[in-house]
Amino acid sequence: MPEEKLNTGQKALAINVDAKKYGTFAEIGAGQEVARWFFHVGGASGTVAKTISAYDMAVSDAIYGPAERYVSRQRLQAMLDYEFKLLLERLDKTRGDKCTFFVFADTVTTRSFSHQQDGHGWLGMKFQTQPHEEPSTIIIHARMLDGDNVRQQEALGIVGVNLIHGAFYLHATPEKLIASLLDNLTRKRLEVDMIKFSGPRFANLDNRLMALQLVQQQLSDAAMFTADGEVVIPSEVLYKKSVLVERGSFRPITKTTLDILERAREQFLQEPQMKGEEPVIIMEMTLHSVLEDSAMAHKDFLDRVDLLSTLGKTVLISNFGRYYRLVEYLSRYTQKMQGIALGIPSLRGIFDEKFYVDLPGGLLESLGRLFKSTTKLYVYPFRDPKSGKFSDTPQGETGIWMREAENGQIVTAENLQVAPHLRHLYAHLLENNYICSIQNYNPEYLSLFPPFVLSKLQSGDASWERDVPPEIVGLIKGNKMFGWQEKATAVMA
């Protein structure tokens, strides 16, 4: 039987009557919406040591130090650190043996007469679970999606209470804590697109898996982390930047994967809008591609991320089955040019009408939304196995037999055949430079189909090592990624 969810008032009251929890509420922007819940339900004197709301920038700077932006992770961290240090200085001697201290802080902007965009903000908890314990921290970034500021403030108060309650009672089960953040809310009202755990209670927790949980549990459409594993919000990476994206399963990364990206980047840099600016490079994995094998999904996901990190790539994990949704997502954060590097099979999928039966405008609507912004597709050629002469040949030294095409036709964006009634539409996109072929590609890479490479890797055929970038061969073998097997012993006749 599922556990009954507490409403927001019940959560606040449960904390108020717990005599072991005592702390500070520091809130900038949108009123003291979180602290208000604890006063409203009664018994706050047992929980609230102090509330503070430093609205004036000069006052805020005087307390927490200057900041380039007031609604930022840096400002939130300064608030948490300062207020927790102050709690210990003032109360540790008198209450430290019988209390666990906490600081809740947020810095938020909501809709107002001068600010008509969606509200967003940073919220955090710095807390102890045992007296005198070194504190642990949870930080989230939220987007408030209601159409008016009163509703946005209300949503902020609810998610803040959820975060405090989750930190106290669900810290041992982070997945449940994440799920609880939207208790008494809906996804239409609020999105949590970043979460980070740190401190002794989360010493063995991988924040990249927690980013995956945000998408998997539908608190966000996507989550991002940098090559060094740092979880970030997209605006920290994409703000006023051009962006080039390659989507893939990256299981494993092949030489073709990197050739697609590098050749697309060369052409992207030549676009007049770029003016020599280096784009942000994003490697995107969809949730579907990550969860194909649920039994090994988490290890498999981290293995792929580790390989991409070794290559210095920023990763986006998303639930965007359709490319236009990816473009709309990126357009929230940048109005500059967007490039998508992809292969012929993916381009064929974009023009397959069966994928858009739920859209009122069908394929035409999807293309309009895909190319609404300054978006361009860079298409890598494909050797069509259906057009070549097939041969059954052993691969590598192990005698594993695979069916491969020889001298198959090379399909490019220019000679791709689409449905007859779509030819004029496709020609329009080609002629107006929305779609272009990648040039200077390596013909040897056209036959490196990831499923073939994966099959060789899993069966002990050492020739897979020639198909992937050399810097990741050792990682795959050392960590036994993707079911890698030692080289099989050849069978002698």
Beta strands, then each sheet from edge to edge (+ up, - down):
strand 1: 21-28
strand 2: 48-52
strand 3: 100-109
strand 4: 119-127
strand 5: 136-144
strand 6: 190-198
strand 7: 222-225
strand 8: 231-232
strand 9: 243-247
strand 10: 280-286
strand 11: 314-318
strand 12: 338-343
strand 13: 375-380
strand 14: 382-384
strand 15: 389-395
strand 16: 400-406
strand 17: 409-411
strand 18: 435-437
sheet 1: 2+ 1+ 3+ 4- 5+ 6-
sheet 2: 8+ 7- 11+ 10+ 9+ 12+ 13+ 18+
sheet 3: 14+ 17-
sheet 4: 15+ 16-
end
